């Protein structure tokens, strides 16, 4: 289950990606680290950690 910070970051990032017409193919939670993983577009990979901070891979 994602944290409130992860949910907010995921919503904001999803909004930004779709505003640029980038398709979002996958949003999932890593069961080991509890990180949220977003796969979008051709090669965009974003990880949102448990504190809500995100980074590109």
PDB file with one MODEL, atoms N, CA, C and O in Angstrom:
MODEL        1
ATOM      1  N   UNK A   1       0.841  -1.180   0.000  1.00  0.00           N
ATOM      2  CA  UNK A   1       0.000   0.000   0.000  1.00  0.00           C
ATOM      3  C   UNK A   1       0.887   1.244   0.000  1.00  0.00           C
ATOM      4  O   UNK A   1       1.725   1.401   0.887  1.00  0.00           O
ATOM      5  N   UNK A   2       0.713   2.125  -0.979  1.00  0.00           N
ATOM      6  CA  UNK A   2       1.543   3.332  -1.028  1.00  0.00           C
ATOM      7  C   UNK A   2       1.183   4.311   0.089  1.00  0.00           C
ATOM      8  O   UNK A   2       0.058   4.330   0.586  1.00  0.00           O
ATOM      9  N   UNK A   3       2.169   5.121   0.466  1.00  0.00           N
ATOM     10  CA  UNK A   3       1.946   6.145   1.489  1.00  0.00           C
ATOM     11  C   UNK A   3       1.226   7.340   0.862  1.00  0.00           C
ATOM     12  O   UNK A   3       1.109   7.436  -0.360  1.00  0.00           O
ATOM     13  N   UNK A   4       0.751   8.239   1.706  1.00  0.00           N
ATOM     14  CA  UNK A   4       0.070   9.441   1.227  1.00  0.00           C
ATOM     15  C   UNK A   4       1.007  10.295   0.364  1.00  0.00           C
ATOM     16  O   UNK A   4       0.585  10.861  -0.644  1.00  0.00           O
ATOM     17  N   UNK A   5       2.267  10.381   0.762  1.00  0.00           N
ATOM     18  CA  UNK A   5       3.248  11.154  -0.007  1.00  0.00           C
ATOM     19  C   UNK A   5       3.464  10.548  -1.392  1.00  0.00           C
ATOM     20  O   UNK A   5       3.581  11.272  -2.381  1.00  0.00           O
ATOM     21  N   UNK A   6       3.514   9.222  -1.459  1.00  0.00           N
ATOM     22  CA  UNK A   6       3.682   8.547  -2.746  1.00  0.00           C
ATOM     23  C   UNK A   6       2.456   8.754  -3.637  1.00  0.00           C
ATOM     24  O   UNK A   6       2.588   8.949  -4.845  1.00  0.00           O
ATOM     25  N   UNK A   7       1.289   8.713  -3.049  1.00  0.00           N
ATOM     26  CA  UNK A   7       0.059   8.917  -3.821  1.00  0.00           C
ATOM     27  C   UNK A   7       0.028  10.317  -4.414  1.00  0.00           C
ATOM     28  O   UNK A   7      -0.308  10.489  -5.586  1.00  0.00           O
ATOM     29  N   UNK A   8       0.378  11.317  -3.610  1.00  0.00           N
ATOM     30  CA  UNK A   8       0.384  12.695  -4.097  1.00  0.00           C
ATOM     31  C   UNK A   8       1.417  12.886  -5.206  1.00  0.00           C
ATOM     32  O   UNK A   8       1.127  13.521  -6.220  1.00  0.00           O
ATOM     33  N   UNK A   9       2.621  12.339  -5.018  1.00  0.00           N
ATOM     34  CA  UNK A   9       3.664  12.462  -6.039  1.00  0.00           C
ATOM     35  C   UNK A   9       3.255  11.733  -7.316  1.00  0.00           C
ATOM     36  O   UNK A   9       3.495  12.231  -8.416  1.00  0.00           O
ATOM     37  N   UNK A  10       2.653  10.582  -7.184  1.00  0.00           N
ATOM     38  CA  UNK A  10       2.206   9.812  -8.343  1.00  0.00           C
ATOM     39  C   UNK A  10       1.132  10.582  -9.118  1.00  0.00           C
ATOM     40  O   UNK A  10       1.148  10.600 -10.349  1.00  0.00           O
ATOM     41  N   UNK A  11       0.220  11.204  -8.413  1.00  0.00           N
ATOM     42  CA  UNK A  11      -0.832  11.989  -9.063  1.00  0.00           C
ATOM     43  C   UNK A  11      -0.235  13.165  -9.834  1.00  0.00           C
ATOM     44  O   UNK A  11      -0.601  13.406 -10.984  1.00  0.00           O
ATOM     45  N   UNK A  12       0.681  13.894  -9.203  1.00  0.00           N
ATOM     46  CA  UNK A  12       1.305  15.057  -9.846  1.00  0.00           C
ATOM     47  C   UNK A  12       2.115  14.633 -11.069  1.00  0.00           C
ATOM     48  O   UNK A  12       2.022  15.255 -12.127  1.00  0.00           O
ATOM     49  N   UNK A  13       2.910  13.574 -10.920  1.00  0.00           N
ATOM     50  CA  UNK A  13       3.715  13.101 -12.049  1.00  0.00           C
ATOM     51  C   UNK A  13       2.838  12.571 -13.182  1.00  0.00           C
ATOM     52  O   UNK A  13       3.136  12.802 -14.354  1.00  0.00           O
ATOM     53  N   UNK A  14       1.773  11.872 -12.845  1.00  0.00           N
ATOM     54  CA  UNK A  14       0.856  11.368 -13.870  1.00  0.00           C
ATOM     55  C   UNK A  14       0.212  12.524 -14.626  1.00  0.00           C
ATOM     56  O   UNK A  14       0.052  12.465 -15.845  1.00  0.00           O
ATOM     57  N   UNK A  15      -0.153  13.566 -13.903  1.00  0.00           N
ATOM     58  CA  UNK A  15      -0.725  14.753 -14.535  1.00  0.00           C
ATOM     59  C   UNK A  15       0.274  15.383 -15.499  1.00  0.00           C
ATOM     60  O   UNK A  15      -0.074  15.713 -16.633  1.00  0.00           O
ATOM     61  N   UNK A  16       1.507  15.549 -15.048  1.00  0.00           N
ATOM     62  CA  UNK A  16       2.533  16.172 -15.899  1.00  0.00           C
ATOM     63  C   UNK A  16       2.816  15.336 -17.143  1.00  0.00           C
ATOM     64  O   UNK A  16       2.964  15.879 -18.238  1.00  0.00           O
ATOM     65  N   UNK A  17       2.890  14.021 -16.976  1.00  0.00           N
ATOM     66  CA  UNK A  17       3.174  13.146 -18.116  1.00  0.00           C
ATOM     67  C   UNK A  17       2.044  13.182 -19.139  1.00  0.00           C
ATOM     68  O   UNK A  17       2.298  13.311 -20.336  1.00  0.00           O
ATOM     69  N   UNK A  18       0.812  13.072 -18.685  1.00  0.00           N
ATOM     70  CA  UNK A  18      -0.310  13.058 -19.621  1.00  0.00           C
ATOM     71  C   UNK A  18      -0.531  14.428 -20.250  1.00  0.00           C
ATOM     72  O   UNK A  18      -1.039  14.515 -21.368  1.00  0.00           O
ATOM     73  N   UNK A  19      -0.162  15.492 -19.557  1.00  0.00           N
ATOM     74  CA  UNK A  19      -0.269  16.833 -20.137  1.00  0.00           C
ATOM     75  C   UNK A  19       0.681  16.975 -21.328  1.00  0.00           C
ATOM     76  O   UNK A  19       0.406  17.726 -22.264  1.00  0.00           O
ATOM     77  N   UNK A  20       1.799  16.249 -21.286  1.00  0.00           N
ATOM     78  CA  UNK A  20       2.757  16.251 -22.397  1.00  0.00           C
ATOM     79  C   UNK A  20       2.452  15.124 -23.395  1.00  0.00           C
ATOM     80  O   UNK A  20       3.269  14.852 -24.275  1.00  0.00           O
ATOM     81  N   UNK A  21       1.301  14.470 -23.272  1.00  0.00           N
ATOM     82  CA  UNK A  21       0.869  13.380 -24.149  1.00  0.00           C
ATOM     83  C   UNK A  21       1.823  12.195 -24.122  1.00  0.00           C
ATOM     84  O   UNK A  21       2.044  11.547 -25.145  1.00  0.00           O
ATOM     85  N   UNK A  22       2.387  11.911 -22.956  1.00  0.00           N
ATOM     86  CA  UNK A  22       3.242  10.739 -22.774  1.00  0.00           C
ATOM     87  C   UNK A  22       2.370   9.628 -22.186  1.00  0.00           C
ATOM     88  O   UNK A  22       1.801   9.809 -21.109  1.00  0.00           O
ATOM     89  N   UNK A  23       2.250   8.494 -22.859  1.00  0.00           N
ATOM     90  CA  UNK A  23       1.424   7.415 -22.321  1.00  0.00           C
ATOM     91  C   UNK A  23       2.078   6.769 -21.099  1.00  0.00           C
ATOM     92  O   UNK A  23       3.296   6.605 -21.044  1.00  0.00           O
ATOM     93  N   UNK A  24       1.256   6.411 -20.136  1.00  0.00           N
ATOM     94  CA  UNK A  24       1.726   5.714 -18.937  1.00  0.00           C
ATOM     95  C   UNK A  24       1.357   4.246 -19.109  1.00  0.00           C
ATOM     96  O   UNK A  24       0.180   3.898 -19.204  1.00  0.00           O
ATOM     97  N   UNK A  25       2.376   3.391 -19.148  1.00  0.00           N
ATOM     98  CA  UNK A  25       2.153   1.974 -19.404  1.00  0.00           C
ATOM     99  C   UNK A  25       2.020   1.142 -18.140  1.00  0.00           C
ATOM    100  O   UNK A  25       1.300   0.143 -18.128  1.00  0.00           O
ATOM    101  N   UNK A  26       2.708   1.543 -17.071  1.00  0.00           N
ATOM    102  CA  UNK A  26       2.722   0.708 -15.874  1.00  0.00           C
ATOM    103  C   UNK A  26       2.933   1.565 -14.635  1.00  0.00           C
ATOM    104  O   UNK A  26       3.799   2.440 -14.615  1.00  0.00           O
ATOM    105  N   UNK A  27       2.139   1.311 -13.604  1.00  0.00           N
ATOM    106  CA  UNK A  27       2.350   1.886 -12.274  1.00  0.00           C
ATOM    107  C   UNK A  27       2.225   0.727 -11.298  1.00  0.00           C
ATOM    108  O   UNK A  27       1.184   0.073 -11.232  1.00  0.00           O
ATOM    109  N   UNK A  28       3.289   0.472 -10.539  1.00  0.00           N
ATOM    110  CA  UNK A  28       3.280  -0.658  -9.617  1.00  0.00           C
ATOM    111  C   UNK A  28       4.070  -0.325  -8.359  1.00  0.00           C
ATOM    112  O   UNK A  28       4.865   0.616  -8.341  1.00  0.00           O
ATOM    113  N   UNK A  29       3.843  -1.109  -7.306  1.00  0.00           N
ATOM    114  CA  UNK A  29       4.561  -0.945  -6.042  1.00  0.00           C
ATOM    115  C   UNK A  29       5.500  -2.130  -5.866  1.00  0.00           C
ATOM    116  O   UNK A  29       5.076  -3.283  -5.941  1.00  0.00           O
ATOM    117  N   UNK A  30       6.776  -1.842  -5.632  1.00  0.00           N
ATOM    118  CA  UNK A  30       7.772  -2.881  -5.372  1.00  0.00           C
ATOM    119  C   UNK A  30       7.517  -3.443  -3.976  1.00  0.00           C
ATOM    120  O   UNK A  30       7.541  -2.701  -2.994  1.00  0.00           O
ATOM    121  N   UNK A  31       7.277  -4.728  -3.885  1.00  0.00           N
ATOM    122  CA  UNK A  31       6.938  -5.345  -2.595  1.00  0.00           C
ATOM    123  C   UNK A  31       8.121  -5.386  -1.629  1.00  0.00           C
ATOM    124  O   UNK A  31       7.917  -5.450  -0.416  1.00  0.00           O
ATOM    125  N   UNK A  32       9.349  -5.352  -2.140  1.00  0.00           N
ATOM    126  CA  UNK A  32      10.528  -5.374  -1.262  1.00  0.00           C
ATOM    127  C   UNK A  32      10.809  -4.015  -0.649  1.00  0.00           C
ATOM    128  O   UNK A  32      10.971  -3.894   0.565  1.00  0.00           O
ATOM    129  N   UNK A  33      10.866  -2.981  -1.504  1.00  0.00           N
ATOM    130  CA  UNK A  33      11.290  -1.651  -1.046  1.00  0.00           C
ATOM    131  C   UNK A  33      10.130  -0.705  -0.776  1.00  0.00           C
ATOM    132  O   UNK A  33      10.324   0.361  -0.192  1.00  0.00           O
ATOM    133  N   UNK A  34       8.922  -1.081  -1.197  1.00  0.00           N
ATOM    134  CA  UNK A  34       7.716  -0.254  -1.070  1.00  0.00           C
ATOM    135  C   UNK A  34       7.787   1.013  -1.924  1.00  0.00           C
ATOM    136  O   UNK A  34       7.078   1.982  -1.656  1.00  0.00           O
ATOM    137  N   UNK A  35       8.647   1.008  -2.959  1.00  0.00           N
ATOM    138  CA  UNK A  35       8.739   2.131  -3.888  1.00  0.00           C
ATOM    139  C   UNK A  35       7.674   1.982  -4.970  1.00  0.00           C
ATOM    140  O   UNK A  35       7.308   0.869  -5.347  1.00  0.00           O
ATOM    141  N   UNK A  36       7.180   3.120  -5.466  1.00  0.00           N
ATOM    142  CA  UNK A  36       6.246   3.126  -6.589  1.00  0.00           C
ATOM    143  C   UNK A  36       7.063   3.310  -7.860  1.00  0.00           C
ATOM    144  O   UNK A  36       7.925   4.186  -7.929  1.00  0.00           O
ATOM    145  N   UNK A  37       6.793   2.489  -8.859  1.00  0.00           N
ATOM    146  CA  UNK A  37       7.518   2.513 -10.127  1.00  0.00           C
ATOM    147  C   UNK A  37       6.555   2.904 -11.237  1.00  0.00           C
ATOM    148  O   UNK A  37       5.476   2.324 -11.362  1.00  0.00           O
ATOM    149  N   UNK A  38       6.945   3.890 -12.045  1.00  0.00           N
ATOM    150  CA  UNK A  38       6.134   4.342 -13.177  1.00  0.00           C
ATOM    151  C   UNK A  38       6.939   4.134 -14.453  1.00  0.00           C
ATOM    152  O   UNK A  38       8.076   4.593 -14.562  1.00  0.00           O
ATOM    153  N   UNK A  39       6.343   3.441 -15.414  1.00  0.00           N
ATOM    154  CA  UNK A  39       6.934   3.261 -16.736  1.00  0.00           C
ATOM    155  C   UNK A  39       6.056   4.019 -17.724  1.00  0.00           C
ATOM    156  O   UNK A  39       4.874   3.714 -17.882  1.00  0.00           O
ATOM    157  N   UNK A  40       6.656   5.023 -18.393  1.00  0.00           N
ATOM    158  CA  UNK A  40       5.880   5.877 -19.293  1.00  0.00           C
ATOM    159  C   UNK A  40       6.671   6.156 -20.561  1.00  0.00           C
ATOM    160  O   UNK A  40       7.900   6.219 -20.545  1.00  0.00           O
ATOM    161  N   UNK A  41       5.944   6.320 -21.656  1.00  0.00           N
ATOM    162  CA  UNK A  41       6.581   6.669 -22.917  1.00  0.00           C
ATOM    163  C   UNK A  41       7.545   5.602 -23.394  1.00  0.00           C
ATOM    164  O   UNK A  41       7.431   4.430 -23.037  1.00  0.00           O
ATOM    165  N   UNK A  42       8.501   6.033 -24.212  1.00  0.00           N
ATOM    166  CA  UNK A  42       9.468   5.106 -24.790  1.00  0.00           C
ATOM    167  C   UNK A  42      10.480   4.603 -23.768  1.00  0.00           C
ATOM    168  O   UNK A  42      10.794   3.413 -23.743  1.00  0.00           O
ATOM    169  N   UNK A  43      10.996   5.498 -22.923  1.00  0.00           N
ATOM    170  CA  UNK A  43      12.071   5.096 -22.016  1.00  0.00           C
ATOM    171  C   UNK A  43      12.054   5.847 -20.692  1.00  0.00           C
ATOM    172  O   UNK A  43      13.089   5.935 -20.031  1.00  0.00           O
ATOM    173  N   UNK A  44      10.926   6.381 -20.290  1.00  0.00           N
ATOM    174  CA  UNK A  44      10.837   7.123 -19.038  1.00  0.00           C
ATOM    175  C   UNK A  44      10.511   6.165 -17.899  1.00  0.00           C
ATOM    176  O   UNK A  44       9.467   5.512 -17.904  1.00  0.00           O
ATOM    177  N   UNK A  45      11.402   6.088 -16.933  1.00  0.00           N
ATOM    178  CA  UNK A  45      11.203   5.271 -15.739  1.00  0.00           C
ATOM    179  C   UNK A  45      11.367   6.175 -14.527  1.00  0.00           C
ATOM    180  O   UNK A  45      12.385   6.851 -14.382  1.00  0.00           O
ATOM    181  N   UNK A  46      10.363   6.186 -13.659  1.00  0.00           N
ATOM    182  CA  UNK A  46      10.379   7.039 -12.476  1.00  0.00           C
ATOM    183  C   UNK A  46      10.131   6.167 -11.253  1.00  0.00           C
ATOM    184  O   UNK A  46       9.261   5.296 -11.266  1.00  0.00           O
ATOM    185  N   UNK A  47      10.900   6.407 -10.199  1.00  0.00           N
ATOM    186  CA  UNK A  47      10.719   5.705  -8.930  1.00  0.00           C
ATOM    187  C   UNK A  47      10.366   6.733  -7.867  1.00  0.00           C
ATOM    188  O   UNK A  47      11.037   7.756  -7.731  1.00  0.00           O
ATOM    189  N   UNK A  48       9.305   6.454  -7.115  1.00  0.00           N
ATOM    190  CA  UNK A  48       8.897   7.315  -6.007  1.00  0.00           C
ATOM    191  C   UNK A  48       9.166   6.543  -4.724  1.00  0.00           C
ATOM    192  O   UNK A  48       8.569   5.492  -4.489  1.00  0.00           O
ATOM    193  N   UNK A  49      10.073   7.068  -3.889  1.00  0.00           N
ATOM    194  CA  UNK A  49      10.394   6.342  -2.657  1.00  0.00           C
ATOM    195  C   UNK A  49       9.311   6.564  -1.603  1.00  0.00           C
ATOM    196  O   UNK A  49       8.344   7.287  -1.843  1.00  0.00           O
ATOM    197  N   UNK A  50       9.471   5.955  -0.466  1.00  0.00           N
ATOM    198  CA  UNK A  50       8.439   5.945   0.568  1.00  0.00           C
ATOM    199  C   UNK A  50       8.164   7.336   1.149  1.00  0.00           C
ATOM    200  O   UNK A  50       7.097   7.572   1.715  1.00  0.00           O
ATOM    201  N   UNK A  51       9.140   8.270   1.008  1.00  0.00           N
ATOM    202  CA  UNK A  51       8.962   9.637   1.504  1.00  0.00           C
ATOM    203  C   UNK A  51       8.287  10.548   0.491  1.00  0.00           C
ATOM    204  O   UNK A  51       7.989  11.702   0.800  1.00  0.00           O
ATOM    205  N   UNK A  52       8.043  10.049  -0.708  1.00  0.00           N
ATOM    206  CA  UNK A  52       7.407  10.848  -1.743  1.00  0.00           C
ATOM    207  C   UNK A  52       8.383  11.534  -2.674  1.00  0.00           C
ATOM    208  O   UNK A  52       7.964  12.214  -3.611  1.00  0.00           O
ATOM    209  N   UNK A  53       9.685  11.370  -2.437  1.00  0.00           N
ATOM    210  CA  UNK A  53      10.686  11.936  -3.338  1.00  0.00           C
ATOM    211  C   UNK A  53      10.835  11.019  -4.543  1.00  0.00           C
ATOM    212  O   UNK A  53      10.826   9.797  -4.396  1.00  0.00           O
ATOM    213  N   UNK A  54      10.970  11.592  -5.723  1.00  0.00           N
ATOM    214  CA  UNK A  54      11.038  10.787  -6.932  1.00  0.00           C
ATOM    215  C   UNK A  54      12.307  11.097  -7.706  1.00  0.00           C
ATOM    216  O   UNK A  54      12.943  12.136  -7.527  1.00  0.00           O
ATOM    217  N   UNK A  55      12.652  10.138  -8.588  1.00  0.00           N
ATOM    218  CA  UNK A  55      13.834  10.302  -9.427  1.00  0.00           C
ATOM    219  C   UNK A  55      13.652   9.485 -10.697  1.00  0.00           C
ATOM    220  O   UNK A  55      12.928   8.490 -10.731  1.00  0.00           O
ATOM    221  N   UNK A  56      14.338   9.946 -11.745  1.00  0.00           N
ATOM    222  CA  UNK A  56      14.378   9.201 -13.003  1.00  0.00           C
ATOM    223  C   UNK A  56      15.415   8.098 -12.897  1.00  0.00           C
ATOM    224  O   UNK A  56      16.425   8.241 -12.209  1.00  0.00           O
ATOM    225  N   UNK A  57      15.155   7.001 -13.583  1.00  0.00           N
ATOM    226  CA  UNK A  57      16.144   5.925 -13.659  1.00  0.00           C
ATOM    227  C   UNK A  57      16.829   5.954 -14.998  1.00  0.00           C
ATOM    228  O   UNK A  57      17.700   5.126 -15.264  1.00  0.00           O
TER     229      UNK A  57
ENDMDL
END
